[in-house]
């Protein structure tokens, strides 16, 4: 496994281009960015190259600034297709190996079956677009406590939609924070998802803070991921407070857990 930093959330006290070098200096193996198209892509590409750190994942553009994804919005299929093409350009400039699809918030009154049908078709088309580039496509279930009205809110829904889409390049983006809030047993959820897990993110829950600030059993979760055969990126996507670097005390123990050499305990904290 590789430890990644979501630099849209971590190191937010710095300008976006400076976050690449900050993540490298802090000891992260790679980074991910939520919406690189909302920044100067050339500046990001230059900063990434200067820091010599890979980009593991980016999101397909979300739509307007008030939106959180287009993929499950009936009538917005052309907008989603344009977002996919924009994302392909971002992939080329940043060298990202995976992209994440956000289902979004269907308008009030939308038939849920219609939203799921649109999501299924959009996922299949996105996977077909990125497969020749060697880029995997993720879809992320988001917990409805934090994001009421989101179109994809459970592991079961995510597994069902990638099954319907039927493309081998599709996987679930398994965020331990969101799954801890929706699944009764996080370890059982990891076992259930198994090889369908294509990317992992984490924050403690509740509160979305760093490991050690909530109740997630990261030792058990990481053991379950290893047992499921997952050996990819594990990305820190939490709320770091005003100074990310001052709150990285969890990293050494977390990396030991990734390597199977330690356990989180009551003394673990940011």
VENMO-V355378 format. One record per pair of residues at least 6 apart in sequence whose C-alpha atoms are under 6 Angstrom apart, sorted by the first residue. I is the first residue (numbers start at 0). J is the second residue. D is the distance in whole Angstrom. If there is no record, write none. Layout:
# VENMO-V355378
i:I j:J d:D
i:I j:J d:D
This chain:
# VENMO-V355378
i:0 j:230 d:5
i:0 j:231 d:5
i:0 j:232 d:6
i:1 j:28 d:6
i:1 j:232 d:5
i:2 j:27 d:6
i:2 j:28 d:5
i:2 j:232 d:6
i:2 j:233 d:5
i:2 j:234 d:6
i:3 j:27 d:6
i:3 j:28 d:6
i:3 j:29 d:5
i:3 j:30 d:5
i:3 j:233 d:6
i:3 j:234 d:4
i:4 j:30 d:5
i:4 j:234 d:5
i:4 j:235 d:5
i:5 j:30 d:6
i:5 j:31 d:5
i:5 j:32 d:6
i:5 j:235 d:6
i:5 j:236 d:5
i:6 j:32 d:6
i:7 j:32 d:5
i:7 j:33 d:6
i:10 j:18 d:6
i:10 j:243 d:5
i:16 j:43 d:5
i:16 j:46 d:5
i:19 j:47 d:6
i:19 j:50 d:6
i:20 j:50 d:5
i:29 j:52 d:5
i:29 j:53 d:5
i:29 j:54 d:6
i:30 j:54 d:5
i:30 j:55 d:6
i:31 j:54 d:5
i:31 j:55 d:5
i:31 j:56 d:5
i:31 j:57 d:6
i:32 j:57 d:5
i:33 j:57 d:5
i:33 j:58 d:5
i:34 j:58 d:6
i:44 j:93 d:5
i:54 j:95 d:5
i:55 j:95 d:5
i:55 j:96 d:6
i:56 j:95 d:5
i:56 j:97 d:5
i:56 j:98 d:5
i:57 j:98 d:5
i:58 j:98 d:5
i:58 j:99 d:5
i:59 j:86 d:5
i:59 j:100 d:6
i:60 j:82 d:5
i:61 j:67 d:5
i:61 j:68 d:4
i:67 j:103 d:5
i:68 j:101 d:5
i:68 j:102 d:5
i:68 j:103 d:4
i:69 j:79 d:6
i:69 j:102 d:6
i:69 j:103 d:5
i:70 j:102 d:5
i:70 j:118 d:5
i:70 j:121 d:6
i:71 j:102 d:5
i:71 j:114 d:5
i:71 j:117 d:5
i:71 j:118 d:4
i:72 j:105 d:5
i:72 j:114 d:6
i:96 j:134 d:5
i:97 j:134 d:5
i:97 j:135 d:5
i:97 j:136 d:6
i:98 j:136 d:5
i:99 j:136 d:6
i:99 j:137 d:5
i:99 j:138 d:6
i:100 j:137 d:6
i:100 j:138 d:5
i:102 j:150 d:6
i:103 j:149 d:6
i:103 j:150 d:6
i:104 j:148 d:6
i:104 j:149 d:5
i:104 j:150 d:6
i:119 j:160 d:6
i:119 j:164 d:5
i:123 j:164 d:5
i:126 j:136 d:6
i:126 j:168 d:6
i:135 j:168 d:5
i:136 j:169 d:5
i:137 j:169 d:6
i:137 j:170 d:5
i:137 j:171 d:5
i:137 j:172 d:5
i:138 j:171 d:5
i:138 j:172 d:6
i:139 j:172 d:5
i:140 j:151 d:5
i:140 j:152 d:5
i:140 j:153 d:5
i:141 j:152 d:5
i:141 j:177 d:6
i:142 j:152 d:5
i:142 j:177 d:5
i:143 j:152 d:6
i:170 j:195 d:5
i:170 j:196 d:6
i:170 j:197 d:5
i:171 j:195 d:6
i:171 j:196 d:5
i:171 j:197 d:6
i:172 j:197 d:6
i:172 j:198 d:5
i:172 j:199 d:6
i:173 j:199 d:5
i:174 j:199 d:5
i:174 j:200 d:4
i:174 j:201 d:6
i:175 j:201 d:5
i:176 j:201 d:5
i:176 j:202 d:5
i:176 j:203 d:6
i:176 j:204 d:6
i:179 j:185 d:6
i:186 j:220 d:6
i:193 j:227 d:5
i:199 j:233 d:5
i:200 j:233 d:5
i:200 j:234 d:4
i:200 j:235 d:6
i:201 j:235 d:5
i:201 j:236 d:6
i:202 j:208 d:6
i:202 j:209 d:5
i:202 j:236 d:6
i:202 j:237 d:5
i:203 j:209 d:6
i:203 j:210 d:5
i:203 j:213 d:5
i:203 j:215 d:6
i:204 j:213 d:5
i:204 j:214 d:6
i:205 j:213 d:6
i:207 j:237 d:5
i:207 j:238 d:6
i:208 j:237 d:5
i:208 j:238 d:5
i:209 j:237 d:6
i:211 j:267 d:5
i:211 j:268 d:4
i:218 j:262 d:6
i:246 j:269 d:5
i:247 j:269 d:6
i:248 j:269 d:5
i:249 j:268 d:6
i:249 j:269 d:5
i:255 j:261 d:5
i:256 j:262 d:6
